[in-house]
Amino acid sequence: AVALDADACAADFLARSPSSRAAAFATRPGEPLPGLHALRAAMRDALGHVEAHPDDVLADWVLYAVVPEEVELWQGSGSRAHQRVVYRRVGNGWSQDLVWP
């Protein structure tokens, strides 16, 4: 994955719903939560912040682009004779191979 520039990160953050942005401002993933009352209060305060400052962007919001080298897709079959296709990056394009399931 490749981290995108600050403008792309900001655009991604601002395209999210107010509730989603509030959750990003309010929460501290992995830290102990004393109770649901603390979560509800933090969300209420953060939503108020988002409504008052709709253009604020969380400073550490990062948007990543995944750059795959290979993608594999399966199409299931009731007879169990599934179709399996593998796409591999070749230069600026992709190769496509049908492989055994």
Summary of the structure (lengths in Angstrom):
residues: 101
radius of gyration: 21.2
end to end distance: 27.9
largest distance: 57.7
contacts: 201
relative contact order: 0.16
helix: 35%
strand: 25%
